[in-house]
Amino acid sequence: MSIAEFAAAQWTRATGAGVDPHEYRRVTEGLTSVADWGPAFLRTGHAYLQRAETAASSVSTGEHLMMAARWFHVATLAPYAQAHRAAVEADHALSRALTALEPDARHVSGEGFTGWLRGPADAPGTVVVVPGLDSAKEEFLDLVSALLARGLAVFAMDGPGQGVFAATTTFRPNYEQVMSRVIDALGIARIGLVGLSLGGYFAARTAALEPRVAAVATVSGPFRLDREELPPPVRDILAQRAGGADAARDFTHHVDLAALAPRIVAPLLVVDGGQDVIPGVTNGEQLASLAPHGTYLSVPHGDHLLGNARPDWLAHLTDHITHALTGAQA
């Protein structure tokens, strides 16, 4: 794949994550190969770190650091030698940003997970945002902001094989065990889950097996995966995150919600994009129909993760989670 094709393919994902579209074009137009991607995005992230050092207020400092976290995360979307460095820098930038902007934000870590709990201590509900194949807690900051705006507390996390753990751990099909430890660490009796891409499978699986899940939504999440049907770049990433081709094959064998979907008793919203080109993640209607309280939202012009269709689903999803958790209209 040429760098122009790669940049076009990542366009809505990067801008959906909050990267400025004009700056994205300036950075990517100067690249000559996909190998240049990571270093260029790292440099852009470092420019935001420099702005943070000279900012005139803590708010400006935090905003620059938050933007640096986004650029560092997007740097990890192409394979290159220092991808783990970018993930670590994204983690550090987010930590510094929240220290500046939200002193009450709480870093919570445990076996197989790490992340930030944000929002009021007396929030009427708490939501965990679950990332996917090559996403991380730094990618969905706009979703977190929308949930926070509705008065909820939000825990954005990295789990095994994700984000800052990508270089040192691998995916596990029984992700619900990690989520149970997350809920224990947060110390709450009821939780909402929003899972994105492969995180949609993790969230749905957890909702079927963990009774403390009281609301759930998936975005571009797979109902069932066949490794041989996946595009080569996705297969390569999966093999890397799972610990090899054999491990990836075993992992995808477990990605099947047919038996688990009827056990999801919490209100479930399934969101798909009609232009999604990844096999296995365009069959969300089946998940919604099998779940006792499932609702399906298909956005015909939406792509994978629907970064090109935010107005068509983001408010609807956050309202769904808020109402299901609190009984109140958002």
C-alpha positions, 0 to 999 in steps of 0.5 A: 500500500502506498503512503497516499493510500494508507493516509487516506485509509486512516483519515477519518480514524485520525480526525475522529480521534481529534487530530486537526484535519488540516495539520493531518494533511500537512504532515502526511502530504510530505511523506514518501513511504509508510515507514515515514509515518511513525517518525513524522507523527512522533515529531508532530506530537513532540511539537505539542510537548514543546508548546506545552512547555511554553504555554501561559496557563495550565489550561493551555498546557493541558490542551497541548498535552492532550493533543500530543497524546492523540498524535502519539497514538496515531503514530502507532497505526503504522508498523515501525520500530519505535511504535511502542515508544509512541504508545508510551509517550501517548500514555505519558502525555495523557497523564500530564494533560489530566494532571493539568486539566483535571486534578481529580482524575484518578489513575487506576491500574491492576493486573492486565489493565491501566487507565484514567477514571474521570468525572465527578466522584458522586456521578450517577453512573460509571462507563468503561471505554474499551479499545480494540485491535490497535486502538488505545485509551488515547483514541476515543477522547471525544467519546469520553468527553461526550459521556462526561458532559452527561454527568457520568464518570468514565474510565478509559483503559488499555487492556492486554495487548492494547495501548501501553501494554501492546509490546509486553502482553497479548490479547486474551479471549477471556477479556471479561476476567480483566473487566471484572478486575476493572470493576472491582478496582473502581469499586462500583456495583453497576457499570456501563460499557462502550466497546469499539471495533474489537473492543465491541466484542470484548464489551459484549462478551463481558456483558454476557458473563459479568452481572454487574454490567447494566448498559452496553454499546458496541461500535463497529464490533465483530459478531463473528470473525474468520481470520482467513477473511480478514484483510492482510493488514488486519491479519498482520496486526492481529498476529502481532497483538495475539502473539503469532499467527497460531495464537491469532488463529486460536483467538479469532476462533473464540470471537463468536457471540452466537451463544453469548448474545442471548445472555446479554440482559443489559440494554444493548445498542449496536452501531455499524457503519454501512461502508465498513470494509472489515469482514465480520464487523458489518453483521451487528444486526444479528447481535442486536436481534439475539440480545433480549434488549438489543437495538441496532443502528446502522449508518449507511455512509459510516466507515469503520469506527464511523469517524466520518459520521459522528453526528449520526451516532455519538449523541445517540450512543451516549444518551443510550448509556446515560438513560440505561445507567441512570433512568434519566434522559440525557 
